Amino acid sequence: MRITTTLAIAVGLAALAACNNSAQENKADNIEANAENTADMIEANGANAAENIEANAQNAASEVREAGENKADAARNAADADGNNADN
């Protein structure tokens, strides 16, 4: 949504700027607007990548915890089955 808003603002500014400017000034304004849009895209992509990395790390940590719990449960169940538990 941020990108869409930025593009809409850039188009609006370019339209306003086109009213009284020379062709050279319009060209310069377009170059500047394109650079700003590119910079915004780079920032948005970086933010998305960071969010994806964080989500992947959280998923991996959850999987490790779950695997550890499952192994601990299996060890407890094996101890119960052969009578070597602490409750006996």
C-alpha atoms as one frame of an Amber mdcrd trajectory, in Angstrom:
protein
   0.000   0.000   0.000   2.911   2.327   0.767   4.257   1.832  -2.724   0.871
   2.555  -4.305   0.541   5.737  -2.268   4.048   6.822  -3.217   3.382   6.199
  -6.889   0.108   8.133  -6.742   1.822  11.076  -5.071   4.663  10.982  -7.590
   2.237  10.973 -10.519   0.280  13.829  -8.975   3.410  15.882  -8.388   4.626
  15.186 -11.893   1.282  16.353 -13.300   1.412  19.549 -11.258   5.004  20.143
 -12.207   4.217  19.682 -15.897   1.893  22.673 -15.945   4.518  25.426 -16.076
   7.838  23.678 -16.614  10.056  23.253 -19.617  10.650  19.873 -21.191  14.079
  19.724 -19.534  12.575  20.485 -16.117   9.904  17.810 -16.648  12.598  15.310
 -17.580  14.534  16.157 -14.411  11.376  15.824 -12.295  10.642  12.416 -13.823
  14.191  11.237 -13.145  13.877  12.355  -9.542  10.462  10.695  -9.128  11.734
   7.440 -10.631  14.720   7.445  -8.299  12.447   8.054  -5.299  10.146   5.224
  -6.365  13.097   2.880  -6.816  14.442   3.793  -3.380  11.018   3.160  -1.822
  10.852  -0.234  -3.545  14.285  -1.174  -2.206  13.199  -0.251   1.318   9.952
  -2.181   0.996  11.765  -5.251  -0.339  14.229  -5.060   2.536  11.409  -4.859
   5.071   9.647  -7.818   3.457  12.843  -9.865   3.454  13.440  -9.092   7.128
   9.886 -10.133   7.992  10.295 -13.380   6.055  13.600 -14.161   7.764  12.070
 -13.529  11.176   9.064 -15.727  10.396  11.316 -18.528   9.132  13.483 -18.300
  12.253  10.424 -18.482  14.499   9.123 -21.513  12.601  12.486 -23.260  12.850
  12.679 -22.546  16.586   9.174 -23.955  17.077  10.113 -27.094  15.170  13.216
 -27.580  17.351  11.161 -27.126  20.526   8.515 -29.573  19.313  11.120 -32.164
  18.340  12.735 -31.827  21.765   9.398 -32.259  23.514   8.624 -35.322  21.395
  12.000 -36.925  22.209  11.563 -36.180  25.914   8.061 -37.681  25.864   9.394
 -40.784  24.085  12.131 -41.155  26.714   9.564 -40.817  29.521   7.240 -43.320
  27.867  10.098 -45.803  27.440  10.999 -45.428  31.111   7.368 -46.026  32.085
   7.155 -49.111  29.885  10.175 -50.846  31.465   9.294 -49.828  35.012  12.208
 -47.413  35.463  10.235 -44.302  36.239  10.640 -42.110  39.292   7.086 -42.803
  40.494   7.761 -46.496  41.310
